Amino acid sequence: MRDITDIADVKRRFLGYLTLEKGMSQNTAQAYGDDVDKLTRFLTDAGIGVEHATTDDLERFVCTLQDVGIQPRSQARIISGVKSFYKFLRLEGFMDTDPTELLLTPKIGRHLPEVLTIAEIDAMIDCIDMSKPEGQRNRAIIETLYGCGLRVSELVTLQLSQLFLDEHYIIVQGKGNKQRLVPISPVAIEQINLYLEQTRSHQVVKRGSEDILFLNRRGAMLTRQMIFHIVKQLCELAGIRKVISPHTLRHSFATHLLEGGANLRAIQQMLGHESITTTEIYIHIDRSRLRDEILKHHPRNNPLMTSGE
């Protein structure tokens, strides 16, 4: 074990490790770096070197997060960053043991995401103004987001060279630059082909966006914010009052697959979840919806059916 003489240099190497070796985005890596800053400030104030911290020291650090009112979900994210940091320190030879191995993460209640019904998704699509130049593009975007269960980042970076429409699948570049094969529905294929024929083939494409599927009016790659705006506007036009985002279409895709009898492992692979635990939230959504239906329609919960009338 060796002492750390330059914590700033170690942090820079840690961020490089996260982005280059672990495949994290710059934003996620920077968030982990901010977590390390919180920890080092706490340990410095206590007169403890980062490499000499014990599990007890780290537990006291977690207690300070609670004391200043940081919520359990945010605490869990900070602890995740700290654990990654100490794993890195051990790999680099600064630690013989990992003091975070016994560090507990606060329990977080599951927040079930909002889900759209098939009728609501159809209503959104019906509200697309097909007379506008971007109409067919937006139709193809909604069908692809929902029909393939894509993240927004995966949709905006989807490339023409990743489309194998004749074989009914696409290649998706997911988190950590991991690729996966995703089946694509005949409806989405039809709408993409119409977009390619009617709109994209007539656009002047900006340099660097030649292989990007969905383009804005200036021939460049769409932004995540633009997709959010499209989805939000269509929901308002369709009279949908749920608080939703483009990710809601991904949640709806997975929930509808589960309701239709799809295997949870297959859904995990299609969504690109590293852990099956992440996918299991859709079981809870399915059960929650089932419970709501029972409470709504069960005769014992209907006053008119229990009043003797």
N, C-alpha and C positions, 0 to 999 in steps of 0.2 A: 504494500500500500504506500502511496506517495502523497505528500501534501499538495494542495492547490495553492499556487503562488499568484495566479492571475485569473480570478473568477470570470472577468469579462471575456477573456480568451476562451475559457472552458465553455461559457454560454454560447459564444459564436460557433464553436465546434459542435455543440449540442444542436443548435438550430440547423446546421448543415447536415448533421446525422438524420434529423427528422425529415428534411426535405429530400435529400439524396438517397438515403438508405431505406427510410420508412415510407417514402412516397407521399408525405403530407403536403397539403397546400401551404403557400406562404402565410396565409391568414391563420391557419390552424397552428403552424409552427410558432408564429409570433405570439399567439395566445398562450402556448406552453411556455414561451420565454417570459411572458408577463407573470405567469405562475411562479416561475423560478425566482424572479425578482422579488415577489412577495415573500417567498421563503427565505431568501438570503438576507433581506432586511430584518426579518424576525430573528434569525439566528445571529446576525451581526449585533443586534441590540442586546442579545443574551450572551454575547461573547463566545459563541460556538462556531467553529469552522464547519462549513457545509459537509466536508468529508468526515467530520467527527460526530455528526448528529446521530442520536439514537432514536429508536421507535418512540420512546417517551417524549423526546424533544419534538418530534413531528406531531405527536398527539396533542401536545400543548399548542402547536401552531394551528392545528385544526380547530381547537377550542377558541382561539382568537378570531377565526373566521366566523364562528357562531356568535361570538360576543358582539361583533360589529354588524350583525344582522344579515350576513350573506346567506342566501337560501340554500337548502340541501342540494338542489340540482347544480347550482354554481359551485358549491363546496366539492361535489363529486368531480366536476370538471377540473378544478384546481388540483385535487388529489391525484387525478389521472396524470396531469402534467408533472407533478412532483415524482410520481412513481416512474414515469418515463425518464426523468432526469437522473434518478438514482440507478436505474438500470444502465444508462449510458455511462455514469461514473464507474460502475463496476466493470463494464466492458473496457474502459480506458485504463483500468488499474488503479484508480483512486480509492476504491473500496474493496475490502475483502468479502464483506457481506452486504446485503441489501436491507436497510432498516425499514423500508416500506412494505416488506412482505407481510407483516402482521398489522399494517395500518388499515383500519376499517373505513369503508366508504359509507356515508350516510344513506339510509334507505330512502328511495324516491318513489312516491306514489305514481302509478302509471297514469299518464295523461293520454286519454284516447283521442286521437285526431279526428277532425270532422271528415265525414264521408258523404259524397254525393250519390244520389240514386241514379239509376240508368235513365230514368225519365228526366231528371235535372240536367244530366249531361246532354241528352238529346235536345232539351230546351235551349241550352247554351249554343249548341251547333245551329239550331234553327234561327238564332238571333244574329248570325253572321251575315253581314251585308255582302252578298255575292256579286253585287254590281260594282263594288270598289275593286281597285287593282290588287289590294292585299287580301281580298275576300277568300280566294282559293287557298292562298298560303295559310291563312289563319285556320281554315277548315282542316288542312293537312296537319297543322301544328297540334290542334286539339285532339285529332284522331291518333296522332303518334304519341303524344304525352300520355293519353289515357290507354290507348291500345297496346302500348309497350311498357307502361309503368316507368317512364324515364324520369330521372332528376332533371331539373332545369338546365344545369350545367352540361348534362349529357345531350340534351336536345339541341342547345345552341351550338355545340361543337360537333354535332353529327355530320359526317362527311359523305359525299356521293360515293366515294370508294368503299364505304362501309355498308352500302345498301346491296343486298342480294335479293331483290324483290321477286325474281322468278323462282327462287328457292324458298321464299316466304320467311326470310330471317334477315336481321341486321346485326352488325358488330357494334357494340357499345363500349366506349372508353369510360370506365367508371372511376371510383375513388382509388387513389394510389396508382393511377394509370393502368389499372387491371382491366383487361378486355373480357367481355362475355358475349355469347350468342343469345339473341332474344328473338323469339318468333314474332312475326308481325301479321296482323289480321288482313284479310282481303279488303276490308273497308279502308283501312289505313293505306294499303298499297294503292288502291284506286285513287284516293285523294292525293297522295304524293305524286303519282304519275300525271294527274291532271294539273297539279301545281307546276311540275317540271315542263309540261307541254305548253300550258297557257301563260305562265308567268316567268318562271326562272330562265327559260331559254331565250327570252326577249330582253333580259336585263344586261346592262353593262356591269361586269363584276370587277370589284376593286382588287388590286394586287394583294395576295395573301388570303383571299377568300374564295379562290377558284374552286376548291374542293368542298366548301361548306354548303350544306343542303339549303337551310333556310336563311334568306337574305333580307335585309331591309330595303327600303326604296332606293338607297344610294348604292346598293350592290355589295354591302358589307355584312359581316356576321351580326346577328341580332344580339342584344344584351339581355341579361337575366331580367332587368327592370322592365324591358319591353314585353317580355312574355308575361310577367306579373300584371302589367297594365292590360294586356289583351284578355287574360282570364278574368280579371276583376271587372272589366267593362262588360263582358258577356254575361257574367253572373248578375250584374245590376240590370241589364236589359231583360234577362230571363226572370227577374223578380225573385232570385234566390237570396235569402236573408242570412244564410250561414256565413261565418267568417272563414273565408277560404283563400288559398294561394295556389299556384301551379302544382305544389306538392300534394294538394288535396286530390288531384286527378290520379297521382301515383298511389295514394292510400286507397282511393276508390277502386282502382284496377286490382289491387291485391285483395281487397275485401270481397269484391265480386267473384274473383277466382276461387276464393275459399268457399264462398256460399255455393258456388257451382260444383264443388267437390274436388277441387285441385289439391294435390299433395303439397304439404307445407314445405318440404324440401325443394320441390319444383318452383314454388313461389320464391323461396330464398335465392335460388340460382337466377331466376329471371330479374329479381330486384337488385342482385349484386350485393346482398348482405353477407358480410364476413361471418357473422354469428347467427345461428338459428334463433337465438334469444331475441334478436331485433325483429325477426319476422313473426315471432309468437304474439306480438301485440295485436295482430289481426284476428287471432283467436278471441282475444278479449273484446274486440270491436264486434265480432260476430255474435258472441254471447250477450253483449250489452244490447245489441239490436233485437235479439231474440227475446230478452227479458222485457224490453219496452213493448214489443208486440203482444206478449202474454199479458202484461199489465193493462194494456189498452183494450184487449178483446176478451179477456177471461170474464165469465159471467159474475164471479164473486167481486170483481173490481168495477162492475157497471151498476150504478145506483138504480137505474131503471129496471134492471133484471133482478135486483135483490129487495125491492120495495114492496113486492107482492102485487104490483100492477100487471 
